[in-house]
Structures are given as C-alpha cells and as structure tokens.
Amino acid sequence: DVQLVESGGGSVQAGGSLRLSCAASGYTYSSYCMGWVRQAPGKMRETIAQINTGGRNTLYSDSVKGRFTISQVVAERTIYLQLDSLKPEDSAMYYCATRSGFCPERLMTIGEYFYWGQGTQVTVS
C-alpha cells in the first residue's frame, strides 16, 4: 500500500508562509494523482491543489490560486505545498492524498482518493 507522511504545519501570522511536505512510499503504479486536501473546523474536506507524479500540470482551487504552489521532487517521492500570503481562513488540517492514474482535468473529489496521510495542522492568526 501507498503510505503518505505529511510534515511542515504550524502556527503563523497572517501574511506569513509555510511549506508542507508529503513523503510517499509504496508506489506500485507508474503514475499517481497527488492532492493536497484541507479541512477547516465544521467544514468538509476539499482538494486545494493537485499534481501528477512525474508531471508538471497542476490545478488549484480558486481559494488558494496565486498564493499556494504545489511541486514535487520525483527522485525523493516528495510532494510540497508552499503556502504564501496566508489568511486566517486558511487555518485547517492539511492532508496529502493520492490514487493511481492521472489526475482528471478538474479537481479531485474526496471520494476519489485511495490513500491518505495523517494530516498536519496549519493555524493562521
């Protein structure tokens, strides 16, 4: 099975930055759609960014477009999410999630992911 381990969360003031990491292991297919998902208190999980492993095509939700950047180091099997210009409404638990195959040309729905990390908390004050 694929295992995902997130790190890099923390507390930051509004306008600040954080970088989240997601280390993946256990890949058995040639391509995976990797997503960053967040869940704020009282709200549903939502995909905010996604990328194909080994690819460059990225997709973002409107709420983070222009402020967050998803990237990867293929050799390290690590996905990153750079969070800039953070706002209090960005406070949430952030998860890395994936499933085999290419990303669709739209944001993944929560039910489409097969594997999840444990999450890392981001708090913006």
C-alpha positions in Angstrom: 0.0 0.0 0.0 1.0 3.6 -0.5 2.0 5.4 2.6 2.0 9.2 2.9 3.6 11.2 5.7 3.0 15.0 6.0 5.1 17.5 7.8 5.7 21.2 8.0 2.5 22.5 9.6 2.5 25.1 12.4 1.3 28.4 13.6 1.9 31.6 11.6 0.7 35.2 11.5 -1.5 36.4 8.6 0.6 37.2 5.6 3.2 34.7 6.5 4.4 31.5 4.8 4.7 27.8 5.4 5.9 24.8 3.3 4.3 21.5 3.8 5.9 18.2 2.7 4.4 14.9 1.8 6.8 11.9 1.7 5.3 9.0 -0.3 6.3 5.3 -0.3 4.9 2.0 -1.6 4.2 3.1 -5.2 3.3 0.2 -7.4 1.9 2.0 -10.5 3.7 4.3 -12.9 1.6 7.4 -12.2 -0.4 8.8 -9.3 -2.5 11.9 -8.9 -1.3 13.6 -5.8 -3.5 16.1 -4.0 -3.4 18.4 -1.1 -6.7 18.5 0.8 -7.7 20.6 3.7 -10.5 20.5 6.2 -11.4 23.5 8.4 -13.4 23.1 11.6 -17.1 22.5 10.7 -16.4 22.3 7.0 -16.0 19.5 4.5 -12.6 18.4 3.1 -11.7 20.0 -0.2 -8.9 19.5 -2.7 -7.0 22.7 -3.0 -4.1 21.6 -5.2 -3.1 18.5 -7.3 -0.3 17.3 -9.5 0.6 14.1 -11.4 3.6 12.3 -10.2 6.4 12.9 -12.6 4.4 15.6 -14.4 4.1 19.4 -14.3 0.4 20.0 -14.8 -1.1 21.5 -11.7 -4.5 22.6 -10.7 -5.7 24.8 -7.8 -8.9 25.7 -6.1 -10.0 29.3 -6.5 -9.5 29.9 -2.8 -5.7 29.3 -3.0 -4.8 30.1 -6.6 -2.0 32.6 -6.8 -1.0 32.1 -3.2 -0.2 28.3 -2.9 2.2 26.3 -5.1 2.3 22.5 -5.4 5.6 21.0 -6.5 7.5 17.7 -6.3 10.9 16.2 -6.2 10.4 13.0 -8.2 13.6 11.3 -7.1 12.6 11.8 -3.4 8.9 10.9 -4.0 8.0 14.0 -2.1 5.3 16.5 -2.8 5.4 20.0 -1.4 2.8 22.7 -0.9 4.2 26.3 -0.5 1.7 28.4 1.4 2.2 32.2 0.9 0.2 35.2 1.9 -1.6 33.1 4.5 -5.0 34.2 5.8 -6.9 33.2 9.0 -9.4 31.3 6.8 -6.5 29.1 5.6 -6.4 27.6 9.1 -7.2 23.9 8.7 -5.9 20.4 8.8 -4.0 19.7 5.6 -3.8 16.2 4.2 -1.8 14.7 1.4 -3.9 12.1 -0.6 -3.5 10.1 -3.7 -4.8 7.4 -6.1 -3.2 5.6 -9.0 -3.6 7.1 -12.5 -3.5 10.6 -14.0 -5.3 13.5 -12.4 -8.5 14.5 -14.1 -8.8 17.9 -15.7 -10.7 19.1 -12.7 -10.1 19.0 -9.0 -10.3 15.5 -7.5 -13.3 14.8 -5.3 -12.7 13.5 -1.8 -14.1 10.1 -2.6 -11.7 9.6 -5.5 -8.6 9.3 -3.2 -7.5 5.8 -2.1 -4.7 6.7 0.3 -4.4 9.5 2.9 -1.7 10.8 5.2 -2.3 11.6 8.8 -2.6 15.4 8.3 -0.7 18.4 9.5 -2.3 21.4 11.2 -1.9 24.9 9.9 -3.1 27.8 12.1 -3.1 31.4 10.9 -3.8 34.2 13.3 
